[in-house]
Amino acid sequence: MKKKLTPEQLADYAEVLTEYEHDPVSFVLDMFPWGEGELKGQAPQEWQLKLLTEIRDGLKTPGEVIRLARASGNGIGKSAAVAWIIWWAIATRADTKGVITANTDTQLRTKTWAELAKWYRLFAAKDLFEYTATSLYSADPNHEKTWRVDAIPWSEQNPEAFAGLHNQGKRILIIFDEASAINDTIWETVEGATTDADTEIIWCAFGNPTRNSGRFYDCFNKYRTFWQTQQIDSRTVRISNKKLLQDWIDQYGIDSDFVKVHVTGNFPDIGDAQLISTKLVDGAVAAGKTVQQETYKDLPVIFGVDPAWTGKDLLVVYMRQGNYTKVLLTMPKNDDDTLVAGKLARLADEYGMDHGFIDQGWGTGIYSYLKSLGRESEWTLVAFAGETNDKYYANKRMEMWDNMRQWLKDGGTIEDKQEIRNDLIAPQAWVNRHSKLQLESKEDMEKRGLPSPNYGDALALTFAQPVKRKDRSRWRAARAAGTLRRAGAM
């Protein structure tokens, strides 16, 4: 049974803990009985002290949101570090608020939050707080609602549970455990809790790097300027099971995705169901920096057009000639079919297009206007759900994407543009119940918090059907004479 502290004891604890308000390193070293009892022979690991030091140093800049991300292999003491941060945050500043979530409710309850119970037993000032299966809060009834940290399972259907985490002028703690699998919608919702002025905000994301897409991956890539990151190899941590780690390396290979995720703390080349690997895309980007269109002058020029009618989607026009590609046009919300058709006609003339393919979904009106211009023979509407040339594929979109994947393997190149990279690696694929290869739908990608892959679909459309090279003599003569109108002209 929890003992009741006297007012004098409460004052003494409060005075001591206040000294650690901006020093989590000293807090962890001083407030737990290192070398005694169940901590005999134990001490914080180097990576854990580095993490605590970054929080301490970040607090020296008032108003700056402290964002820390750690990707690691297994067995490095991650849950212990999470528990220390929670205890430091809540114990050293009155009316701190925090929320802790994880990839699954089971992980949250049985691992992340359960580890907090161990350090509750060992914490010198534990009597100041109440610990339950889902909450840690002040033992003072007057602060029970305002001074607390809660374990909350996330749900993409109910992101509002994370929307109310505001604590103006005080301290907010946010921890994502096994963050790779937390939906992007939750990340975006929590961003809204980091806008309070004059507030200490600490946001930490931990986990095995199981996916090479999503917001946890982005912490180490396109958003890396906003996050302090570290990727931790389990073999460098004193407490890890070195024999087990070596067994995994011997079994799967040091360059395998399994070892990257569970040992070295690196993101995998390809996700469990990912169609196009990051490694393949990186190679296409590198090759694209030196490739010349002239190399493929005798091959057909093919356009792919992925229209967009509403929302955040873009209309994307892609040109491919052999292994050379170029994004020719992007437009938001192309609800003027006449305008788009005119631009496509001019682009076709300027680049000597042999044939173009348009997604039928939002492209019917565009094609109708091209037809009125007498250009219907140059363009084909493609139904993504339509018939395939190879019965192995569930639909035409899957066939085009897999043809594009093979083209990338054979030397295809792309421009160095983050949106193109993201689009190509984002969709997943699997064998459906009819034993056909199926690509993830745009709707299902949106449920995972991912945007429609407009660049990817536009490039994939250039693989809709084989295209033959036309007689180029008249086009070359017109271009040499300067009689071709530029694509931007109206």
LOVO-706391 format. One record per residue (C-alpha): residue in three letters; x, y, z. Coordinates in pm, whole numbers, plus 50000, padded with zeros to 5 digits. Example, Ala and Ser with C-alpha at 12.3 -4.5 7.8 and 13.67 -1.06 7.14 Angstrom:
ALA512304955050780/SER513674989450714/
END
This chain:
MET500005000050000/LYS501315034549908/LYS502535053850210/LYS501175088850265/LEU503935115050253/THR504045143050503/PRO503975178950377/GLU507635181750473/GLN508555150950268/LEU506615163949972/ALA508435197049990/ASP511805179550016/TYR511095157849710/ALA509825187649512/GLU512955207549592/VAL515255179149489/LEU513405170649168/THR513295206949056/GLU517095206049032/TYR516755180648748/GLU514105199948552/HIS516425205448255/ASP518915177248314/PRO517555142448231/VAL521105128248228/SER521755135648596/PHE518185126048682/VAL518625090748547/LEU522065086548706/ASP520935099349047/MET517325088149090/PHE517715050749035/PRO519825027149252/TRP522475017448997/GLY524674988449109/GLU522204976549371/GLY519574948949374/GLU518124942049030/LEU520364969348887/LYS523534952549009/GLY526204954348741/GLN524004976548523/ALA524465012048398/PRO522945033348120/GLN524255025047772/GLU526185049947565/TRP523345054947316/GLN520875060747602/LEU523065087747755/LYS523425103847412/LEU519635104947381/LEU519235120847724/THR521995145547645/GLU520215156747328/ILE517055163547529/ARG519075183147785/ASP520815203647517/GLY517585209447327/LEU515975224947633/LYS518575252447621/THR516745267547322/PRO513365280247446/GLY510445274847211/GLU512175248147001/VAL510355214946962/ILE512755186847050/ARG512305158646799/LEU514365127046847/ALA514175095046638/ARG516065062646703/ALA516025033046460/SER517685001946597/GLY518094964746598/ASN516744943246880/GLY517824941447243/ILE519384975747295/GLY517404987047602/LYS514925008947419/SER512005003047657/ALA514165012747954/ALA515125045447786/VAL511445052747719/ALA510615046848087/TRP513405070148204/ILE512235098147975/ILE508675094548105/TRP509805095548467/TRP512095125348415/ALA509435144748223/ILE506625139848473/ALA508685141548792/THR510655173348732/ARG507965197648614/ALA504525202548762/ASP501485197348541/THR503405179548265/LYS501165162048013/GLY502195132847796/VAL500905106247561/ILE502585073247480/THR501535050647193/ALA502965020947005/ASN502455000646692/THR499874978146859/ASP497834978047178/THR499654946347286/GLN503074962447243/LEU501894992947434/ARG500454973447730/THR502834943947763/LYS506164959747670/THR506294997747655/TRP504055005247952/ALA504994973848146/GLU508644985248150/LEU507505016848326/ALA506324995248619/LYS509864982448679/TRP511275017448700/TYR508315028048914/ARG509485002949174/LEU513035016749154/PHE512245053949140/ALA513205072049460/ALA510205095649449/LYS507575071049330/ASP505175080149611/LEU504505113349442/PHE502665095249162/GLU499995069249094/TYR500755042048840/THR497935022448667/ALA497704999748363/THR497155029648135/SER498155061148324/LEU500795077348541/TYR499575107948729/SER500135130149031/ALA499115116249369/ASP497885151049457/PRO494115150649389/ASN494285187249287/HIS496615178448997/GLU495335143948897/LYS493855156548568/THR496535181948479/TRP499735163348570/ARG499725130048390/VAL501025107448114/ASP498635083347941/ALA499155052147729/ILE496755055347435/PRO496405029547154/TRP496185047046818/SER493465042746560/GLU493385058346215/GLN489585059846251/ASN489955080446569/PRO492975103446537/GLU491115129246749/ALA492325110647058/PHE495705127246992/ALA494385161046885/GLY493815176147230/LEU497345173447366/HIS497975210047446/ASN499625223447759/GLN500365260347707/GLY503375273147899/LYS504245239648058/ARG505605206647923/ILE504355181347668/LEU505875146747617/ILE505045125447311/ILE506535090647261/PHE505955067546964/ASP507225032147021/GLU507735008446724/ALA507005039446523/SER507405024146175/ALA503925009246196/ILE502115039746335/ASN499825054346069/ASP500865086945905/THR497515102246005/ILE498485099346371/TRP501825116346306/GLU500015144846131/THR497485148246413/VAL500205149646676/GLU501955176946477/GLY499045198846580/ALA499995194046944/THR503435209246887/THR502215244446818/ASP501855257547174/ALA504095287747230/ASP506395290247533/THR505985253147597/GLU508585225847640/ILE507715199447380/ILE509665166847356/TRP508685142147081/CYS510555108947066/ALA510085081146808/PHE511675046846853/GLY511575013646671/ASN512954987446441/PRO513145002646089/THR510664978045942/ARG509414999945653/ASN511235021445402/SER508285044845363/GLY506065063845602/ARG506725090945859/PHE509245071846073/TYR511335065545762/ASP510915102145668/CYS512465112646000/PHE515745098745867/ASN515275110745512/LYS513185139445375/TYR512415153745724/ARG515845147445869/THR516545184745909/PHE513755185846170/TRP514745154646366/GLN517845144646559/THR518365108646452/GLN520545078846529/GLN520585043746382/ILE521885018746635/ASP523524985546551/SER522594960446822/ARG526094945946811/THR527514978646948/VAL525384977447264/ARG526834959847568/ILE523594943347683/SER522584927147351/ASN522714889647287/LYS525734888247056/LYS525404850946986/LEU521804854046872/LEU522664884046655/GLN525514864846490/ASP523214835046435/TRP520844857846245/ILE523684871546036/ASP524904836445954/GLN521404824945866/TYR520134854545661/GLY523294872945550/ILE524644906545662/ASP523024924545365/SER519584908845412/ASP516584929945503/PHE516024908445812/VAL519464916945950/LYS519084953645857/VAL515834956246051/HIS516684934446351/VAL520454938846390/THR522074968646217/GLY519204993346255/ASN519025001445883/PHE515885004745678/PRO515194975345444/ASP515674977045070/ILE512154964345018/GLY509184961045250/ASP507334928445309/ALA504884935845025/GLN506644964344850/LEU506734961044472/ILE509664984144389/SER512634985744626/THR514375017044747/LYS517645002744621/LEU516204999644270/VAL514915035444278/ASP518205049044413/GLY520005031844126/ALA517625047243873/VAL518195081944020/ALA521975077944011/ALA521895065943649/GLY519555094243554/LYS522185120343638/THR524335109543343/VAL521925094743088/GLN521375113842762/GLN518145113142562/GLU520195113142243/THR521325077742328/TYR517785065542260/LYS516955087541960/ASP515825057841750/LEU513315045742010/PRO509695057542039/VAL508725087742248/ILE505865077042478/PHE503695098842703/GLY501865088243017/VAL499175111143160/ASP497675106343506/PRO494885132343544/ALA493575145843874/TRP490185162243918/THR489905171444285/GLY491755170444617/LYS495495171844660/ASP496315150344356/LEU498355163444065/LEU497945158643695/VAL501315144843582/VAL502565141643225/TYR505555118443188/MET507695113242878/ARG509785081842827/GLN512165073842543/GLY514055041642604/ASN515665044342947/TYR515385082342951/THR512455099143126/LYS511295134243201/VAL508335149643382/LEU506915174343129/LEU503985189243318/THR502275189343658/MET499005206843736/PRO496815206844047/LYS493125198944006/ASN492895198543625/ASP489145205143596/ASP489515223143260/ASP489725195043003/THR490085219742714/LEU493135235742872/VAL494765202342945/ALA494075188542598/GLY495655219242440/LYS498765215642653/LEU499055178642570/ALA498765185442197/ARG501515211542213/LEU503765189042426/ALA503215160642180/ASP504335183141892/GLU507295197442080/TYR508715164042190/GLY507765143841882/MET505485120042069/ASP504845086941899/HIS501935077142124/GLY500395087242456/PHE498355068642718/ILE495825085542949/ASP494265070843262/GLN490605066243176/GLY489505073943535/TRP489595111843495/GLY490865113043139/THR487755107442928/GLY486995144542892/ILE490615152342802/TYR490595125242536/SER487305138942393/TYR488865173142341/LEU491965157342185/LYS489615138541953/SER487955171441853/LEU491435183641757/GLY491825153741527/ARG494455138141756/GLU492605106641864/SER494965083341676/GLU497885096041888/TRP496275087842222/THR494775057842401/LEU492585057242711/VAL493715030642958/ALA491395015143216/PHE493455006543524/ALA490974978843607/GLY490954966543248/GLU492174935843062/THR495814925643077/ASN498154911142818/ASP499444886243076/LYS496824867243278/TYR499224866143575/TYR498154901643669/ALA494914911043844/ASN494424942343631/LYS496094965643382/ARG497514988743647/MET499374959943812/GLU500744948643476/MET502014983443391/TRP503664987843732/ASP505394954243709/ASN506614962143358/MET507954994843497/ARG509714976043779/GLN511404953243527/TRP512414983643318/LEU514044999043626/LYS515984966843681/ASP517104967743318/GLY518535002943345/GLY515575026843346/THR516305061143490/ILE514335088043672/GLU514925123943776/ASP516225131544126/LYS512905142944268/GLN511705131744611/GLU508055129344506/ILE508955104944228/ARG511025083744468/ASN508185082844719/ASP505595073344458/LEU507595044444316/ILE508395027544648/ALA505025033544818/PRO502535008344665/GLN502444972844794/ALA501664941844590/TRP500594906644675/VAL499124874944526/ASN495354876844568/ARG492904848344631/HIS492644842644254/SER496414836444239/LYS496964868844049/LEU499454896244134/GLN497564926844260/LEU498734962444329/GLU497504982144629/SER494715006144535/LYS494955043744575/GLU492135041944829/ASP494015016845044/MET497155037945023/GLU495165067645152/LYS494055046345450/ARG497765041445527/GLY498195079045514/LEU499965078645176/PRO499095101344884/SER498025089144542/PRO501185079944344/ASN500515103444052/TYR504105103943926/GLY504295066143952/ASP501035060343767/ALA501985084843493/LEU505305067443432/ALA503655033143451/LEU501235043643176/THR504145045742932/PHE504235007542958/ALA500555002642870/GLN501204988442523/PRO504144984542284/VAL504715015442069/LYS506485017741734/ARG508655046541621/LYS507005068741356/ASP508585084741054/ARG510325115141208/SER511325133740891/ARG508405158640884/TRP508655165441259/ARG512415171441237/ALA511935195340947/ALA509235214941132/ARG511335217041442/ALA514395228341245/ALA512275255041075/GLY510945266941411/THR507325261741313/LEU506455239841613/ARG504625258741884/ARG506105255342234/ALA504075236042491/GLY503535266342709/ALA502005287342431/MET498265291742420/
END
